[in-house]
Amino acid sequence: MCGFFVSAWRSPLSDIRPPVLDEIDRQLIAALQINARESVAMLARQLGIARTTVTSRLARLEKAKVITGYGVRLGQRVVDGGLQAYVGIKVQPRSGKEVLRRLSAMAQVQQLCAVSGEFDYVAWLRTDSPEQLDQLLDQIGSVDGVDKTTTSIILSSKIDRGHPV
């Protein structure tokens, strides 16, 4: 009876620790980053493992939230249809939550990262025109708690490797 209890118990830290990835996991993820539509059979052939191994590893990686979805990477011509910019945002002390809440409501904010250094956040923005970017920057600058913003417009993407494992 005691053995069952011990084996069924899970540490609360088990949900916090990142999953351990071995070389096959890394190769599988890298192959999917190149072509997320690749078949299980082709992935198995490329990695030299059984199809059932690929299927079980994918299920494990999805359950562990290592793989959170499969997507499409847009070509540069499509992405460049609008205007993209990175904006460094410095916020006043104890204003981060409110700034985050307000920026979350702005559809043109594609990504927001907390960073170290001169700024507290860096936002990736996408707009349809310079005028729309100007309006968005005015909105961001008028959010209570925003001290300073610095904008860098993206001219072109030189390297895009996705998210390395």
matplotlib code that plots the C-alpha trace (Angstrom):
import matplotlib.pyplot as plt

x = [0.0, 2.8, 4.5, 1.4, 1.1, 4.8, 4.6, 1.3, 2.6, 3.8, 6.0, 4.4, 7.7, 7.2, 4.9, 7.4, 10.6, 11.1, 11.0, 14.3, 14.8, 17.2, 18.9, 16.0, 13.5, 15.7, 16.0, 12.2, 11.5, 14.0, 12.5, 9.0, 10.3, 11.5, 8.2, 5.4, 3.4, 5.9, 4.3, 5.1, 6.4, 8.8, 9.9, 10.6, 12.7, 14.7, 15.5, 16.0, 13.4, 10.0, 6.8, 5.3, 8.3, 7.7, 4.0, 4.6, 7.3, 5.0, 2.3, 4.7, 6.1, 2.6, 1.4, 4.4, 3.7, 7.1, 5.1, 2.1, 0.9, 1.7, 1.7, 2.5, 5.5, 4.5, 6.8, 8.5, 6.3, 3.2, 4.7, 6.0, 2.5, 2.4, 4.8, 6.5, 8.4, 10.1, 9.3, 11.3, 9.0, 10.1, 7.5, 7.1, 7.6, 4.6, 2.8, 3.8, 0.5, -1.7, 0.6, 0.5, -3.3, -3.6, -1.1, -2.9, -6.0, -4.1, -4.4, -1.4, 0.9, 2.0, 4.4, 5.4, 8.6, 9.8, 13.5, 16.5, 18.5, 17.3, 13.7, 11.2, 9.4, 10.0, 6.9, 6.7, 4.1, 2.5, 0.4, -0.9, 0.7, 3.0, 0.0, -1.4, 2.0, 2.1, -1.4, -0.5, 2.7, 0.6, -1.7, 1.2, 2.8, -0.4, -0.9, -0.7, 2.7, 4.6, 7.6, 9.4, 9.3, 11.9, 10.9, 12.9, 11.1, 11.9, 13.3, 13.8, 14.3, 17.8, 17.7, 14.6, 15.3, 12.1, 12.7, 15.8, 15.6]
y = [0.0, 2.4, 1.8, 2.8, 6.0, 6.9, 6.2, 8.1, 11.2, 14.1, 16.9, 20.4, 21.3, 18.8, 21.2, 24.0, 22.3, 22.4, 19.0, 17.4, 17.1, 14.5, 14.6, 12.8, 15.3, 18.2, 16.7, 16.1, 19.7, 21.0, 19.0, 20.2, 23.8, 23.4, 21.7, 21.4, 19.5, 16.6, 13.2, 10.9, 8.3, 10.8, 12.2, 8.6, 8.0, 11.2, 10.4, 6.7, 5.8, 4.0, 5.8, 4.8, 6.5, 9.7, 9.6, 8.9, 11.6, 14.2, 13.3, 13.7, 17.0, 18.4, 17.3, 18.9, 22.1, 22.0, 22.0, 24.3, 24.3, 24.0, 27.0, 28.8, 31.1, 33.9, 34.9, 38.2, 39.7, 39.0, 40.1, 43.4, 44.4, 46.7, 48.4, 46.7, 48.2, 47.4, 49.7, 49.9, 50.9, 52.2, 52.2, 53.8, 51.7, 49.6, 50.4, 47.2, 45.4, 48.3, 48.9, 45.2, 45.3, 48.3, 47.0, 43.6, 45.4, 46.9, 44.4, 45.8, 44.7, 41.3, 40.5, 42.0, 40.9, 41.9, 42.7, 43.8, 46.9, 50.4, 49.4, 47.3, 45.9, 45.6, 45.4, 44.2, 46.2, 45.7, 48.4, 49.1, 52.5, 55.1, 57.1, 54.1, 53.5, 57.2, 56.9, 53.6, 55.2, 58.1, 55.6, 53.7, 56.9, 58.1, 54.9, 55.8, 54.5, 54.7, 56.9, 56.7, 54.9, 54.5, 53.1, 51.2, 50.5, 47.2, 47.7, 44.1, 40.7, 39.3, 36.1, 34.1, 30.8, 30.4, 29.4, 27.3, 24.3]
z = [0.0, 0.9, -2.4, -4.3, -2.4, -3.1, -6.8, -7.2, -5.5, -7.7, -6.6, -7.1, -8.8, -11.6, -13.4, -13.1, -14.3, -18.1, -19.7, -20.6, -24.3, -25.7, -29.1, -30.9, -29.5, -30.7, -34.2, -34.3, -33.3, -35.8, -38.6, -37.8, -37.7, -41.3, -42.4, -39.8, -42.4, -42.7, -42.3, -39.4, -41.8, -43.4, -40.0, -38.9, -42.0, -41.6, -37.9, -38.4, -35.8, -35.8, -36.7, -33.3, -31.6, -33.6, -32.6, -28.9, -28.8, -30.5, -28.0, -25.1, -26.4, -27.0, -23.5, -21.9, -23.9, -25.6, -28.9, -28.5, -32.1, -35.7, -37.9, -41.1, -41.7, -44.0, -46.9, -46.7, -49.4, -47.4, -44.1, -45.7, -46.7, -43.7, -41.4, -38.5, -35.6, -32.3, -29.5, -26.3, -23.4, -20.0, -17.3, -13.9, -10.9, -9.9, -13.3, -15.2, -14.7, -15.9, -18.9, -19.7, -19.5, -21.8, -24.4, -24.4, -25.7, -28.7, -31.7, -33.4, -30.6, -31.9, -29.1, -25.8, -24.0, -20.5, -21.0, -19.0, -19.8, -20.7, -21.2, -19.2, -22.3, -26.0, -28.2, -31.8, -33.6, -37.0, -38.7, -42.2, -42.6, -41.2, -40.1, -38.2, -36.5, -35.5, -33.9, -32.2, -30.7, -29.4, -27.8, -26.2, -25.0, -23.4, -21.3, -17.6, -16.3, -19.6, -19.1, -22.4, -25.7, -28.4, -31.8, -34.5, -37.7, -39.3, -42.8, -43.7, -42.1, -42.8, -40.8, -39.5, -37.9, -36.0, -32.3, -31.9, -29.6]

ax = plt.figure().add_subplot(projection="3d")
ax.plot(x, y, z, "-o")
ax.set_aspect("equal")
plt.show()
